Amino acid sequence: MKRSRRVILTMMGSAAVGAVSMGLVPRDCGPGGLPVLTRDPDGRRREYCRASYGGFGGAPFRFHGHAHAHGHGHGG
Amino acid sequence: MQRILCPERDDWRVTAEQTGFDFHSIDGERYWDERAYYAFTLDQIERQIETPTGEIDAMCLELVGHAIDDENILRRLKIPESFWPLISESWYRDEASLYGRLDLSFDGRGPAKLLEYNADTPTSIFEAAVFQWTWLEQAIERQIIPARADQFNSIHERLIETWVKLGEGRPLHLAGTTESEEDAGTLAYLEDTARQAGLATTLIDIEDIGLRDDGVFVDLDDRPIELAFKLYPWEWMFQDAFGARLIKAPTRWIEPPWKAILSNKGILPLLWEMFPGHPNLLPAYFEDDPNAARLGTSFVRKPLYSREGANITLVGDGVTLVQQEGPYGAEGFIRQALAALPEFSGQYPVLGSWLVDHTPCGLSIREDANPITGNTSRFLPHAIL
């Protein structure tokens, strides 16, 4: 709305192409979802969406602190 | 409102890639499409898009204030009871929102109609805030569009201003599914704006968030996560392994938990109940409400939780016209009056009206050859003429 505005990126773009130039694709599963391509028994390609592998707290080793009391895989 | 054909910039792909906008095409198909643009008058933008956007947001906030302590509503929205206190506390603590996007049907003549509110995890903000502005500047320079052209777009500077307010000197973590390339791009852009606001930032995959014995969420360096932006839906947070730990953890989340109410399609019938006949709303009912019969045999059926047009069905005269497949619908459906999208040269545009800190501040347009805007839609720029 103000033609004098300047839109500047400090991290994205040329200076940080390596960080974000990963062949970004348009949304197809919604945030947090990942597309998975498979083939049906008849050979037809099928695409479906799955949630990220573990989600929020999905990696049990992510418990911190006095970890021995929790061990691995007792996340809950 | 017009759809105007125009020449594309010869070097737009290079420009896109230089700014980090690598998802301009997919499988050889355009996502960014500047072979045409949508033109609006200033009056259309100000009176028919900007003002109603602010009004709809205000109605949504009124709805949340009404719903927050009403267990009947929370049950209708299928929000798990164990998270009601988290949602309620975030509301009464006045935890702030960063952004949201209203999807509107608008033909340039009648009032814009709310199709849905992407209140929790809206995407396409980079192309809306940055790349379409770059297009405007270069298209004027190259005499592709008139020199007087302008754009409804102050998203970028509003984001920076709002981060200053939200940060309050705290470090910010930005969490999401970094394996998803578009999520990573959206997080990178928002991180860029937060850094410009002076915040110290850390990017983290949602899976890498840890939990300390004292109930504090931590990052990979065991630093407490005080303030976190999450590009990950609340309804998934609730179901995931750490969901039950949210209520006692001191982390402040952006978007806040009360946005779980507004990201639910059940707000459409609730808004219609609270503001019947409002010119910017479409009649809508929960599917199990006998009043849904008032819509007759033509309606749109939407799951309470749905993204990217998934599991949405268009029914006309009792016949399914278009149906999008998807994984949603277990929690139930709503029905909304059929508001046929306007057609411009065989394309159906949906307007995305952006709010940052509850201020309407920008417009994006996705068009599709299909009347349900889904993941094959293309992003077209707009100009005010």
Interface residues (C-beta under 8 A of the other chain):
Chain A: M1 K2 R3 R5 V7 I8 L9 T10 M11 M12 G13 S14 A16 V17 A19 V20 S21 M22 G23 L24 V25 P26 R27 D28 C29 G30 P31 G32 G33 L34 Y48 C49 A51 S52 Y53 G54 G55 F56 G57 G58 A59 P60 R62 F63 H64 G65 H66 A69 H70 G75 G76
Chain B: E17 Q18 T19 G20 F21 D22 F23 I26 Y31 T121 T123 S124 F126 A129 V130 W133 T134 D150 Q151 F152 N153 S154 H156 E157 G176 T177 E179 S180 E181 E182 D183 A184 G185 T186 A188 Y189 E191 D192 R195 Q196 D205 I206 E207 D208 I209 G210 L211 R212 D213 D214 V218 D222 L231 Y232 P233 W236 M237 Q239 D240 A241 F242 G243 A244 R245 R307 E308 A310 G326 P327 N375
